[in-house]
Amino acid sequence: MKLPLLFRRDRPTIPSANAQDHAERVIAESLRVLGQVCTKVADAIEAQRLERNGYAHNSYLRRTDQADKADDTSKSGPSGTGGG
């Protein structure tokens, strides 16, 4: 009695191709989800950092370097000589 299906040397390539395709899809989707998780963690860390520096959540940021320059020019007086 011959059992040709059990002892065949040439294995079909379709199941292995499907398995590889499935594995690649799973890996790609996992990396996408991991990227989303990393983005959310980075946003949370940045929000905590801003709160420690005195910025409220969902508030607009204000540039302080331009305000400092304006204060320096107003202290020097209208002629720019520093007064006196």
PDB file of N, CA, C and O in Angstrom:
ATOM      1  N   MET A   1       0.840  -1.177   0.000  1.00  0.00           N
ATOM      2  CA  MET A   1       0.000   0.000   0.000  1.00  0.00           C
ATOM      3  C   MET A   1       0.885   1.239   0.000  1.00  0.00           C
ATOM      4  O   MET A   1       1.863   1.327   0.742  1.00  0.00           O
ATOM      5  N   LYS A   2       0.525   2.177  -0.834  1.00  0.00           N
ATOM      6  CA  LYS A   2       1.299   3.401  -0.970  1.00  0.00           C
ATOM      7  C   LYS A   2       0.571   4.556  -0.302  1.00  0.00           C
ATOM      8  O   LYS A   2      -0.640   4.708  -0.459  1.00  0.00           O
ATOM      9  N   LEU A   3       1.308   5.365   0.440  1.00  0.00           N
ATOM     10  CA  LEU A   3       0.742   6.574   1.040  1.00  0.00           C
ATOM     11  C   LEU A   3       1.441   7.782   0.419  1.00  0.00           C
ATOM     12  O   LEU A   3       2.401   8.296   0.992  1.00  0.00           O
ATOM     13  N   PRO A   4       0.988   8.228  -0.708  1.00  0.00           N
ATOM     14  CA  PRO A   4       1.718   9.282  -1.421  1.00  0.00           C
ATOM     15  C   PRO A   4       1.657  10.647  -0.737  1.00  0.00           C
ATOM     16  O   PRO A   4       2.589  11.439  -0.872  1.00  0.00           O
ATOM     17  N   LEU A   5       0.611  10.929  -0.027  1.00  0.00           N
ATOM     18  CA  LEU A   5       0.489  12.256   0.583  1.00  0.00           C
ATOM     19  C   LEU A   5       1.355  12.411   1.832  1.00  0.00           C
ATOM     20  O   LEU A   5       1.788  13.523   2.138  1.00  0.00           O
ATOM     21  N   LEU A   6       1.611  11.356   2.539  1.00  0.00           N
ATOM     22  CA  LEU A   6       2.382  11.458   3.769  1.00  0.00           C
ATOM     23  C   LEU A   6       3.879  11.558   3.525  1.00  0.00           C
ATOM     24  O   LEU A   6       4.582  12.232   4.277  1.00  0.00           O
ATOM     25  N   PHE A   7       4.378  10.899   2.488  1.00  0.00           N
ATOM     26  CA  PHE A   7       5.811  10.830   2.290  1.00  0.00           C
ATOM     27  C   PHE A   7       6.287  11.580   1.042  1.00  0.00           C
ATOM     28  O   PHE A   7       7.338  11.258   0.488  1.00  0.00           O
ATOM     29  N   ARG A   8       5.544  12.546   0.615  1.00  0.00           N
ATOM     30  CA  ARG A   8       5.956  13.308  -0.560  1.00  0.00           C
ATOM     31  C   ARG A   8       7.139  14.196  -0.222  1.00  0.00           C
ATOM     32  O   ARG A   8       7.166  14.828   0.834  1.00  0.00           O
ATOM     33  N   ARG A   9       8.106  14.244  -1.106  1.00  0.00           N
ATOM     34  CA  ARG A   9       9.285  15.078  -0.887  1.00  0.00           C
ATOM     35  C   ARG A   9       9.035  16.532  -1.242  1.00  0.00           C
ATOM     36  O   ARG A   9       9.535  17.429  -0.564  1.00  0.00           O
ATOM     37  N   ASP A  10       8.278  16.774  -2.283  1.00  0.00           N
ATOM     38  CA  ASP A  10       8.031  18.149  -2.705  1.00  0.00           C
ATOM     39  C   ASP A  10       6.823  18.702  -1.943  1.00  0.00           C
ATOM     40  O   ASP A  10       5.673  18.366  -2.227  1.00  0.00           O
ATOM     41  N   ARG A  11       7.118  19.533  -0.998  1.00  0.00           N
ATOM     42  CA  ARG A  11       6.074  20.160  -0.189  1.00  0.00           C
ATOM     43  C   ARG A  11       5.461  21.311  -0.977  1.00  0.00           C
ATOM     44  O   ARG A  11       6.178  21.987  -1.714  1.00  0.00           O
ATOM     45  N   PRO A  12       4.222  21.543  -0.852  1.00  0.00           N
ATOM     46  CA  PRO A  12       3.619  22.674  -1.558  1.00  0.00           C
ATOM     47  C   PRO A  12       4.119  24.002  -0.991  1.00  0.00           C
ATOM     48  O   PRO A  12       4.271  24.152   0.222  1.00  0.00           O
ATOM     49  N   THR A  13       4.367  24.944  -1.863  1.00  0.00           N
ATOM     50  CA  THR A  13       4.908  26.232  -1.416  1.00  0.00           C
ATOM     51  C   THR A  13       3.818  27.210  -1.013  1.00  0.00           C
ATOM     52  O   THR A  13       4.114  28.229  -0.389  1.00  0.00           O
ATOM     53  N   ILE A  14       2.589  26.935  -1.348  1.00  0.00           N
ATOM     54  CA  ILE A  14       1.505  27.872  -1.039  1.00  0.00           C
ATOM     55  C   ILE A  14       1.299  28.023   0.472  1.00  0.00           C
ATOM     56  O   ILE A  14       1.197  29.159   0.936  1.00  0.00           O
ATOM     57  N   PRO A  15       1.232  26.959   1.261  1.00  0.00           N
ATOM     58  CA  PRO A  15       1.064  27.166   2.703  1.00  0.00           C
ATOM     59  C   PRO A  15       2.216  27.935   3.337  1.00  0.00           C
ATOM     60  O   PRO A  15       1.991  28.766   4.217  1.00  0.00           O
ATOM     61  N   SER A  16       3.453  27.668   2.901  1.00  0.00           N
ATOM     62  CA  SER A  16       4.574  28.389   3.499  1.00  0.00           C
ATOM     63  C   SER A  16       4.556  29.860   3.081  1.00  0.00           C
ATOM     64  O   SER A  16       4.930  30.729   3.868  1.00  0.00           O
ATOM     65  N   ALA A  17       4.128  30.145   1.856  1.00  0.00           N
ATOM     66  CA  ALA A  17       4.026  31.533   1.413  1.00  0.00           C
ATOM     67  C   ALA A  17       2.930  32.249   2.195  1.00  0.00           C
ATOM     68  O   ALA A  17       3.088  33.411   2.572  1.00  0.00           O
ATOM     69  N   ASN A  18       1.824  31.558   2.437  1.00  0.00           N
ATOM     70  CA  ASN A  18       0.748  32.160   3.233  1.00  0.00           C
ATOM     71  C   ASN A  18       1.198  32.415   4.667  1.00  0.00           C
ATOM     72  O   ASN A  18       0.848  33.437   5.257  1.00  0.00           O
ATOM     73  N   ALA A  19       1.969  31.492   5.225  1.00  0.00           N
ATOM     74  CA  ALA A  19       2.461  31.672   6.591  1.00  0.00           C
ATOM     75  C   ALA A  19       3.423  32.854   6.659  1.00  0.00           C
ATOM     76  O   ALA A  19       3.364  33.647   7.599  1.00  0.00           O
ATOM     77  N   GLN A  20       4.307  32.976   5.671  1.00  0.00           N
ATOM     78  CA  GLN A  20       5.235  34.106   5.654  1.00  0.00           C
ATOM     79  C   GLN A  20       4.477  35.412   5.476  1.00  0.00           C
ATOM     80  O   GLN A  20       4.793  36.403   6.135  1.00  0.00           O
ATOM     81  N   ASP A  21       3.478  35.429   4.594  1.00  0.00           N
ATOM     82  CA  ASP A  21       2.673  36.624   4.370  1.00  0.00           C
ATOM     83  C   ASP A  21       1.951  37.031   5.645  1.00  0.00           C
ATOM     84  O   ASP A  21       1.900  38.209   5.998  1.00  0.00           O
ATOM     85  N   HIS A  22       1.396  36.040   6.329  1.00  0.00           N
ATOM     86  CA  HIS A  22       0.694  36.328   7.586  1.00  0.00           C
ATOM     87  C   HIS A  22       1.659  36.870   8.637  1.00  0.00           C
ATOM     88  O   HIS A  22       1.333  37.826   9.341  1.00  0.00           O
ATOM     89  N   ALA A  23       2.830  36.277   8.748  1.00  0.00           N
ATOM     90  CA  ALA A  23       3.820  36.740   9.723  1.00  0.00           C
ATOM     91  C   ALA A  23       4.263  38.171   9.415  1.00  0.00           C
ATOM     92  O   ALA A  23       4.417  38.983  10.327  1.00  0.00           O
ATOM     93  N   GLU A  24       4.466  38.478   8.142  1.00  0.00           N
ATOM     94  CA  GLU A  24       4.874  39.841   7.772  1.00  0.00           C
ATOM     95  C   GLU A  24       3.783  40.847   8.091  1.00  0.00           C
ATOM     96  O   GLU A  24       4.065  41.950   8.558  1.00  0.00           O
ATOM     97  N   ARG A  25       2.517  40.461   7.834  1.00  0.00           N
ATOM     98  CA  ARG A  25       1.411  41.365   8.171  1.00  0.00           C
ATOM     99  C   ARG A  25       1.323  41.601   9.672  1.00  0.00           C
ATOM    100  O   ARG A  25       1.088  42.726  10.115  1.00  0.00           O
ATOM    101  N   VAL A  26       1.510  40.542  10.456  1.00  0.00           N
ATOM    102  CA  VAL A  26       1.457  40.674  11.914  1.00  0.00           C
ATOM    103  C   VAL A  26       2.587  41.570  12.414  1.00  0.00           C
ATOM    104  O   VAL A  26       2.368  42.412  13.284  1.00  0.00           O
ATOM    105  N   ILE A  27       3.779  41.398  11.878  1.00  0.00           N
ATOM    106  CA  ILE A  27       4.923  42.226  12.288  1.00  0.00           C
ATOM    107  C   ILE A  27       4.697  43.680  11.911  1.00  0.00           C
ATOM    108  O   ILE A  27       4.965  44.575  12.712  1.00  0.00           O
ATOM    109  N   ALA A  28       4.208  43.927  10.703  1.00  0.00           N
ATOM    110  CA  ALA A  28       3.967  45.303  10.259  1.00  0.00           C
ATOM    111  C   ALA A  28       2.909  45.980  11.135  1.00  0.00           C
ATOM    112  O   ALA A  28       3.074  47.133  11.534  1.00  0.00           O
ATOM    113  N   GLU A  29       1.851  45.278  11.425  1.00  0.00           N
ATOM    114  CA  GLU A  29       0.795  45.857  12.266  1.00  0.00           C
ATOM    115  C   GLU A  29       1.307  46.084  13.688  1.00  0.00           C
ATOM    116  O   GLU A  29       0.962  47.084  14.317  1.00  0.00           O
ATOM    117  N   SER A  30       2.118  45.171  14.196  1.00  0.00           N
ATOM    118  CA  SER A  30       2.689  45.338  15.538  1.00  0.00           C
ATOM    119  C   SER A  30       3.576  46.575  15.602  1.00  0.00           C
ATOM    120  O   SER A  30       3.537  47.316  16.585  1.00  0.00           O
ATOM    121  N   LEU A  31       4.367  46.801  14.571  1.00  0.00           N
ATOM    122  CA  LEU A  31       5.229  47.987  14.550  1.00  0.00           C
ATOM    123  C   LEU A  31       4.404  49.268  14.472  1.00  0.00           C
ATOM    124  O   LEU A  31       4.767  50.278  15.075  1.00  0.00           O
ATOM    125  N   ARG A  32       3.303  49.233  13.736  1.00  0.00           N
ATOM    126  CA  ARG A  32       2.430  50.411  13.686  1.00  0.00           C
ATOM    127  C   ARG A  32       1.844  50.716  15.055  1.00  0.00           C
ATOM    128  O   ARG A  32       1.816  51.872  15.477  1.00  0.00           O
ATOM    129  N   VAL A  33       1.378  49.687  15.750  1.00  0.00           N
ATOM    130  CA  VAL A  33       0.803  49.879  17.083  1.00  0.00           C
ATOM    131  C   VAL A  33       1.885  50.352  18.047  1.00  0.00           C
ATOM    132  O   VAL A  33       1.634  51.224  18.880  1.00  0.00           O
ATOM    133  N   LEU A  34       3.070  49.792  17.944  1.00  0.00           N
ATOM    134  CA  LEU A  34       4.175  50.216  18.800  1.00  0.00           C
ATOM    135  C   LEU A  34       4.513  51.683  18.560  1.00  0.00           C
ATOM    136  O   LEU A  34       4.811  52.417  19.502  1.00  0.00           O
ATOM    137  N   GLY A  35       4.467  52.106  17.306  1.00  0.00           N
ATOM    138  CA  GLY A  35       4.705  53.515  16.988  1.00  0.00           C
ATOM    139  C   GLY A  35       3.661  54.416  17.615  1.00  0.00           C
ATOM    140  O   GLY A  35       3.993  55.493  18.109  1.00  0.00           O
ATOM    141  N   GLN A  36       2.399  53.993  17.606  1.00  0.00           N
ATOM    142  CA  GLN A  36       1.343  54.789  18.234  1.00  0.00           C
ATOM    143  C   GLN A  36       1.539  54.867  19.737  1.00  0.00           C
ATOM    144  O   GLN A  36       1.341  55.921  20.341  1.00  0.00           O
ATOM    145  N   VAL A  37       1.928  53.756  20.339  1.00  0.00           N
ATOM    146  CA  VAL A  37       2.167  53.739  21.786  1.00  0.00           C
ATOM    147  C   VAL A  37       3.323  54.677  22.131  1.00  0.00           C
ATOM    148  O   VAL A  37       3.238  55.437  23.096  1.00  0.00           O
ATOM    149  N   CYS A  38       4.397  54.627  21.353  1.00  0.00           N
ATOM    150  CA  CYS A  38       5.552  55.492  21.603  1.00  0.00           C
ATOM    151  C   CYS A  38       5.167  56.960  21.457  1.00  0.00           C
ATOM    152  O   CYS A  38       5.635  57.796  22.230  1.00  0.00           O
ATOM    153  N   THR A  39       4.327  57.290  20.484  1.00  0.00           N
ATOM    154  CA  THR A  39       3.876  58.667  20.304  1.00  0.00           C
ATOM    155  C   THR A  39       3.084  59.139  21.510  1.00  0.00           C
ATOM    156  O   THR A  39       3.281  60.258  21.984  1.00  0.00           O
ATOM    157  N   LYS A  40       2.189  58.298  22.010  1.00  0.00           N
ATOM    158  CA  LYS A  40       1.375  58.689  23.170  1.00  0.00           C
ATOM    159  C   LYS A  40       2.233  58.849  24.423  1.00  0.00           C
ATOM    160  O   LYS A  40       2.004  59.757  25.221  1.00  0.00           O
ATOM    161  N   VAL A  41       3.214  57.974  24.595  1.00  0.00           N
ATOM    162  CA  VAL A  41       4.106  58.092  25.753  1.00  0.00           C
ATOM    163  C   VAL A  41       4.940  59.368  25.645  1.00  0.00           C
ATOM    164  O   VAL A  41       5.136  60.060  26.644  1.00  0.00           O
ATOM    165  N   ALA A  42       5.429  59.686  24.456  1.00  0.00           N
ATOM    166  CA  ALA A  42       6.207  60.910  24.265  1.00  0.00           C
ATOM    167  C   ALA A  42       5.353  62.138  24.532  1.00  0.00           C
ATOM    168  O   ALA A  42       5.833  63.101  25.130  1.00  0.00           O
ATOM    169  N   ASP A  43       4.097  62.125  24.101  1.00  0.00           N
ATOM    170  CA  ASP A  43       3.196  63.247  24.370  1.00  0.00           C
ATOM    171  C   ASP A  43       2.953  63.413  25.871  1.00  0.00           C
ATOM    172  O   ASP A  43       2.917  64.534  26.379  1.00  0.00           O
ATOM    173  N   ALA A  44       2.790  62.306  26.565  1.00  0.00           N
ATOM    174  CA  ALA A  44       2.564  62.376  28.012  1.00  0.00           C
ATOM    175  C   ALA A  44       3.789  62.925  28.733  1.00  0.00           C
ATOM    176  O   ALA A  44       3.653  63.733  29.651  1.00  0.00           O
ATOM    177  N   ILE A  45       4.971  62.502  28.333  1.00  0.00           N
ATOM    178  CA  ILE A  45       6.207  62.997  28.942  1.00  0.00           C
ATOM    179  C   ILE A  45       6.359  64.485  28.679  1.00  0.00           C
ATOM    180  O   ILE A  45       6.733  65.240  29.577  1.00  0.00           O
ATOM    181  N   GLU A  46       6.073  64.914  27.456  1.00  0.00           N
ATOM    182  CA  GLU A  46       6.184  66.335  27.108  1.00  0.00           C
ATOM    183  C   GLU A  46       5.173  67.165  27.885  1.00  0.00           C
ATOM    184  O   GLU A  46       5.490  68.276  28.312  1.00  0.00           O
ATOM    185  N   ALA A  47       3.962  66.648  28.075  1.00  0.00           N
ATOM    186  CA  ALA A  47       2.945  67.368  28.847  1.00  0.00           C
ATOM    187  C   ALA A  47       3.387  67.523  30.301  1.00  0.00           C
ATOM    188  O   ALA A  47       3.198  68.586  30.892  1.00  0.00           O
ATOM    189  N   GLN A  48       3.966  66.488  30.877  1.00  0.00           N
ATOM    190  CA  GLN A  48       4.448  66.580  32.257  1.00  0.00           C
ATOM    191  C   GLN A  48       5.577  67.598  32.367  1.00  0.00           C
ATOM    192  O   GLN A  48       5.638  68.363  33.329  1.00  0.00           O
ATOM    193  N   ARG A  49       6.466  67.605  31.384  1.00  0.00           N
ATOM    194  CA  ARG A  49       7.577  68.556  31.398  1.00  0.00           C
ATOM    195  C   ARG A  49       7.063  69.991  31.330  1.00  0.00           C
ATOM    196  O   ARG A  49       7.554  70.866  32.043  1.00  0.00           O
ATOM    197  N   LEU A  50       6.074  70.226  30.472  1.00  0.00           N
ATOM    198  CA  LEU A  50       5.522  71.570  30.347  1.00  0.00           C
ATOM    199  C   LEU A  50       4.782  71.986  31.611  1.00  0.00           C
ATOM    200  O   LEU A  50       4.855  73.145  32.018  1.00  0.00           O
ATOM    201  N   GLU A  51       4.074  71.056  32.232  1.00  0.00           N
ATOM    202  CA  GLU A  51       3.374  71.382  33.485  1.00  0.00           C
ATOM    203  C   GLU A  51       4.367  71.738  34.584  1.00  0.00           C
ATOM    204  O   GLU A  51       4.104  72.637  35.382  1.00  0.00           O
ATOM    205  N   ARG A  52       5.504  71.047  34.639  1.00  0.00           N
ATOM    206  CA  ARG A  52       6.522  71.386  35.642  1.00  0.00           C
ATOM    207  C   ARG A  52       7.093  72.771  35.400  1.00  0.00           C
ATOM    208  O   ARG A  52       7.504  73.449  36.342  1.00  0.00           O
ATOM    209  N   ASN A  53       7.122  73.200  34.133  1.00  0.00           N
ATOM    210  CA  ASN A  53       7.654  74.525  33.803  1.00  0.00           C
ATOM    211  C   ASN A  53       6.598  75.608  33.890  1.00  0.00           C
ATOM    212  O   ASN A  53       6.882  76.756  33.548  1.00  0.00           O
ATOM    213  N   GLY A  54       5.391  75.290  34.334  1.00  0.00           N
ATOM    214  CA  GLY A  54       4.383  76.296  34.587  1.00  0.00           C
ATOM    215  C   GLY A  54       3.360  76.484  33.487  1.00  0.00           C
ATOM    216  O   GLY A  54       2.544  77.401  33.576  1.00  0.00           O
ATOM    217  N   TYR A  55       3.367  75.671  32.470  1.00  0.00           N
ATOM    218  CA  TYR A  55       2.367  75.796  31.419  1.00  0.00           C
ATOM    219  C   TYR A  55       1.192  74.889  31.746  1.00  0.00           C
ATOM    220  O   TYR A  55       1.366  73.712  32.062  1.00  0.00           O
ATOM    221  N   ALA A  56      -0.017  75.458  31.664  1.00  0.00           N
ATOM    222  CA  ALA A  56      -1.213  74.674  31.931  1.00  0.00           C
ATOM    223  C   ALA A  56      -1.496  73.763  30.732  1.00  0.00           C
ATOM    224  O   ALA A  56      -1.015  74.001  29.624  1.00  0.00           O
ATOM    225  N   HIS A  57      -2.269  72.738  30.975  1.00  0.00           N
ATOM    226  CA  HIS A  57      -2.622  71.800  29.905  1.00  0.00           C
ATOM    227  C   HIS A  57      -3.520  72.501  28.890  1.00  0.00           C
ATOM    228  O   HIS A  57      -4.436  73.229  29.274  1.00  0.00           O
ATOM    229  N   ASN A  58      -3.268  72.292  27.613  1.00  0.00           N
ATOM    230  CA  ASN A  58      -4.024  72.873  26.503  1.00  0.00           C
ATOM    231  C   ASN A  58      -3.971  74.396  26.479  1.00  0.00           C
ATOM    232  O   ASN A  58      -4.926  75.036  26.041  1.00  0.00           O
ATOM    233  N   SER A  59      -2.905  74.970  26.928  1.00  0.00           N
ATOM    234  CA  SER A  59      -2.765  76.424  26.844  1.00  0.00           C
ATOM    235  C   SER A  59      -1.759  76.758  25.750  1.00  0.00           C
ATOM    236  O   SER A  59      -0.944  75.924  25.357  1.00  0.00           O
ATOM    237  N   TYR A  60      -1.834  77.976  25.276  1.00  0.00           N
ATOM    238  CA  TYR A  60      -0.902  78.396  24.233  1.00  0.00           C
ATOM    239  C   TYR A  60       0.441  78.731  24.854  1.00  0.00           C
ATOM    240  O   TYR A  60       0.515  79.265  25.960  1.00  0.00           O
ATOM    241  N   LEU A  61       1.485  78.414  24.135  1.00  0.00           N
ATOM    242  CA  LEU A  61       2.821  78.725  24.617  1.00  0.00           C
ATOM    243  C   LEU A  61       3.147  80.167  24.267  1.00  0.00           C
ATOM    244  O   LEU A  61       2.733  80.664  23.220  1.00  0.00           O
ATOM    245  N   ARG A  62       3.887  80.838  25.137  1.00  0.00           N
ATOM    246  CA  ARG A  62       4.268  82.224  24.931  1.00  0.00           C
ATOM    247  C   ARG A  62       5.781  82.285  24.893  1.00  0.00           C
ATOM    248  O   ARG A  62       6.464  81.707  25.738  1.00  0.00           O
ATOM    249  N   ARG A  63       6.298  82.998  23.895  1.00  0.00           N
ATOM    250  CA  ARG A  63       7.749  83.126  23.779  1.00  0.00           C
ATOM    251  C   ARG A  63       8.233  84.135  24.804  1.00  0.00           C
ATOM    252  O   ARG A  63       7.689  85.234  24.915  1.00  0.00           O
ATOM    253  N   THR A  64       9.250  83.758  25.543  1.00  0.00           N
ATOM    254  CA  THR A  64       9.773  84.665  26.556  1.00  0.00           C
ATOM    255  C   THR A  64      11.034  85.364  26.090  1.00  0.00           C
ATOM    256  O   THR A  64      11.406  86.391  26.659  1.00  0.00           O
ATOM    257  N   ASP A  65      11.707  84.836  25.067  1.00  0.00           N
ATOM    258  CA  ASP A  65      12.949  85.466  24.637  1.00  0.00           C
ATOM    259  C   ASP A  65      12.676  86.827  23.981  1.00  0.00           C
ATOM    260  O   ASP A  65      13.491  87.739  24.116  1.00  0.00           O
ATOM    261  N   GLN A  66      11.561  86.981  23.284  1.00  0.00           N
ATOM    262  CA  GLN A  66      11.224  88.269  22.678  1.00  0.00           C
ATOM    263  C   GLN A  66      10.797  89.273  23.749  1.00  0.00           C
ATOM    264  O   GLN A  66      11.092  90.463  23.635  1.00  0.00           O
ATOM    265  N   ALA A  67      10.108  88.804  24.780  1.00  0.00           N
ATOM    266  CA  ALA A  67       9.711  89.693  25.867  1.00  0.00           C
ATOM    267  C   ALA A  67      10.945  90.184  26.628  1.00  0.00           C
ATOM    268  O   ALA A  67      10.983  91.334  27.064  1.00  0.00           O
ATOM    269  N   ASP A  68      11.938  89.336  26.790  1.00  0.00           N
ATOM    270  CA  ASP A  68      13.175  89.736  27.458  1.00  0.00           C
ATOM    271  C   ASP A  68      13.909  90.802  26.654  1.00  0.00           C
ATOM    272  O   ASP A  68      14.451  91.748  27.224  1.00  0.00           O
ATOM    273  N   LYS A  69      13.930  90.652  25.337  1.00  0.00           N
ATOM    274  CA  LYS A  69      14.583  91.657  24.500  1.00  0.00           C
ATOM    275  C   LYS A  69      13.849  92.986  24.573  1.00  0.00           C
ATOM    276  O   LYS A  69      14.479  94.043  24.593  1.00  0.00           O
ATOM    277  N   ALA A  70      12.522  92.941  24.615  1.00  0.00           N
ATOM    278  CA  ALA A  70      11.728  94.160  24.716  1.00  0.00           C
ATOM    279  C   ALA A  70      11.973  94.841  26.063  1.00  0.00           C
ATOM    280  O   ALA A  70      12.029  96.069  26.128  1.00  0.00           O
ATOM    281  N   ASP A  71      12.117  94.073  27.123  1.00  0.00           N
ATOM    282  CA  ASP A  71      12.401  94.642  28.440  1.00  0.00           C
ATOM    283  C   ASP A  71      13.771  95.301  28.454  1.00  0.00           C
ATOM    284  O   ASP A  71      13.935  96.366  29.050  1.00  0.00           O
ATOM    285  N   ASP A  72      14.750  94.693  27.814  1.00  0.00           N
ATOM    286  CA  ASP A  72      16.098  95.261  27.763  1.00  0.00           C
ATOM    287  C   ASP A  72      16.111  96.591  27.019  1.00  0.00           C
ATOM    288  O   ASP A  72      16.789  97.527  27.444  1.00  0.00           O
ATOM    289  N   THR A  73      15.378  96.688  25.926  1.00  0.00           N
ATOM    290  CA  THR A  73      15.362  97.942  25.168  1.00  0.00           C
ATOM    291  C   THR A  73      14.574  99.010  25.905  1.00  0.00           C
ATOM    292  O   THR A  73      14.909 100.189  25.784  1.00  0.00           O
ATOM    293  N   SER A  74      13.557  98.663  26.654  1.00  0.00           N
ATOM    294  CA  SER A  74      12.796  99.670  27.387  1.00  0.00           C
ATOM    295  C   SER A  74      13.590 100.183  28.593  1.00  0.00           C
ATOM    296  O   SER A  74      13.399 101.324  29.013  1.00  0.00           O
ATOM    297  N   LYS A  75      14.465  99.367  29.146  1.00  0.00           N
ATOM    298  CA  LYS A  75      15.290  99.812  30.268  1.00  0.00           C
ATOM    299  C   LYS A  75      16.384 100.775  29.809  1.00  0.00           C
ATOM    300  O   LYS A  75      16.839 101.613  30.588  1.00  0.00           O
ATOM    301  N   SER A  76      16.798 100.662  28.579  1.00  0.00           N
ATOM    302  CA  SER A  76      17.889 101.516  28.114  1.00  0.00           C
ATOM    303  C   SER A  76      17.414 102.919  27.780  1.00  0.00           C
ATOM    304  O   SER A  76      18.243 103.805  27.574  1.00  0.00           O
ATOM    305  N   GLY A  77      16.121 103.148  27.720  1.00  0.00           N
ATOM    306  CA  GLY A  77      15.613 104.491  27.453  1.00  0.00           C
ATOM    307  C   GLY A  77      15.344 104.701  25.995  1.00  0.00           C
ATOM    308  O   GLY A  77      15.674 103.848  25.171  1.00  0.00           O
ATOM    309  N   PRO A  78      14.740 105.841  25.653  1.00  0.00           N
ATOM    310  CA  PRO A  78      14.355 106.090  24.268  1.00  0.00           C
ATOM    311  C   PRO A  78      15.566 106.328  23.373  1.00  0.00           C
ATOM    312  O   PRO A  78      15.499 106.016  22.184  1.00  0.00           O
ATOM    313  N   SER A  79      16.646 106.855  23.880  1.00  0.00           N
ATOM    314  CA  SER A  79      17.802 107.123  23.012  1.00  0.00           C
ATOM    315  C   SER A  79      18.679 105.907  22.842  1.00  0.00           C
ATOM    316  O   SER A  79      19.543 105.888  21.965  1.00  0.00           O
ATOM    317  N   GLY A  80      18.479 104.888  23.662  1.00  0.00           N
ATOM    318  CA  GLY A  80      19.278 103.688  23.564  1.00  0.00           C
ATOM    319  C   GLY A  80      20.644 103.837  24.210  1.00  0.00           C
ATOM    320  O   GLY A  80      21.505 102.982  23.998  1.00  0.00           O
ATOM    321  N   THR A  81      20.885 104.897  24.998  1.00  0.00           N
ATOM    322  CA  THR A  81      22.192 105.099  25.630  1.00  0.00           C
ATOM    323  C   THR A  81      22.218 104.578  27.044  1.00  0.00           C
ATOM    324  O   THR A  81      23.278 104.560  27.669  1.00  0.00           O
ATOM    325  N   GLY A  82      21.097 104.156  27.566  1.00  0.00           N
ATOM    326  CA  GLY A  82      21.089 103.618  28.915  1.00  0.00           C
ATOM    327  C   GLY A  82      20.713 104.688  29.932  1.00  0.00           C
ATOM    328  O   GLY A  82      20.755 104.421  31.133  1.00  0.00           O
ATOM    329  N   GLY A  83      20.349 105.880  29.498  1.00  0.00           N
ATOM    330  CA  GLY A  83      19.914 106.932  30.415  1.00  0.00           C
ATOM    331  C   GLY A  83      21.083 107.619  31.071  1.00  0.00           C
ATOM    332  O   GLY A  83      22.218 107.145  31.014  1.00  0.00           O
ATOM    333  N   GLY A  84      20.787 108.772  31.711  1.00  0.00           N
ATOM    334  CA  GLY A  84      21.845 109.396  32.496  1.00  0.00           C
ATOM    335  C   GLY A  84      22.257 110.663  32.018  1.00  0.00           C
ATOM    336  O   GLY A  84      23.145 111.284  32.602  1.00  0.00           O
TER     337      GLY A  84
END
